[in-house]
Amino acid sequence: MLKEEKISYKFPAELIKDLYLLQQGLIVYGASEIAYSDVKDAIRIVNTFGFHLAKLDVRQTVTITR
């Protein structure tokens, strides 16, 4: 059974808060082009879809499958 880690996001608003923090940090650092393009797009996508369309990537290590 999967357990929720403290580092995971339970709600989209938590991720959006961190994305805004990242955006502000990039602006201060001088990377405003990334802040206003890629990060802004990520914020828009999470605002629009939340976690409903998030891709789940499940992998196993080779030692488990042998």
N, C-alpha and C positions, 0 to 999 in steps of 0.2 A: 504494500500500500504506500502511495506517495504521501509524504508529509510536507507541509508548507514551511519553507525556510524563512527566517527573519529578513533575509536579503531580497526576497521576492516581492513583487508588487501584487497586492490583493485587489486594489481598485485602480482604474485608469487615472484617476485624479492624482494618485501618488506618483505615477510615472510622469505625468504632465508637469507636476511641481519640479521634479528633477530635471526635466527637459528645459524648463524656463531657467533654472539655475545654470545648466550647461550653456544655454544661449547667452546669458549675461556674462558668464566667464569667458566665452569666446569673444564677445564684444570687447571686454576689458583687455583681453590678450591681443586684440588687433585682428582677429579672424572673423570680422563681421560678415563677410561674404558667406561663410559656412553657417554662421548663426542665423542669417536671414534667408538662407535657401534650404539647406538640408535639415537643420534643426526645426525651422519653422514648418517645413513639410511634415516632419515627424509629429509635431504638436498637432497639426491639422488632422492628420490621419488618426491619431489616438482620440482626439476630440470627436471625430466623426464616427469611428467604428468601435472605439473602446478596445476590449480584448476579444470581441466576438469573432473576428476574422484573423486572429493571430495564428501564425504557423507554429505547430508543435513539432519539434525535431527530437525524436527519441532514438538514442543510439546505445549500443552495447559494446563493451570492450571485447577484444578478441579472446581474452582469457575466459570470459564467461561463456562464449558460444562454443568453445572447444570441449 
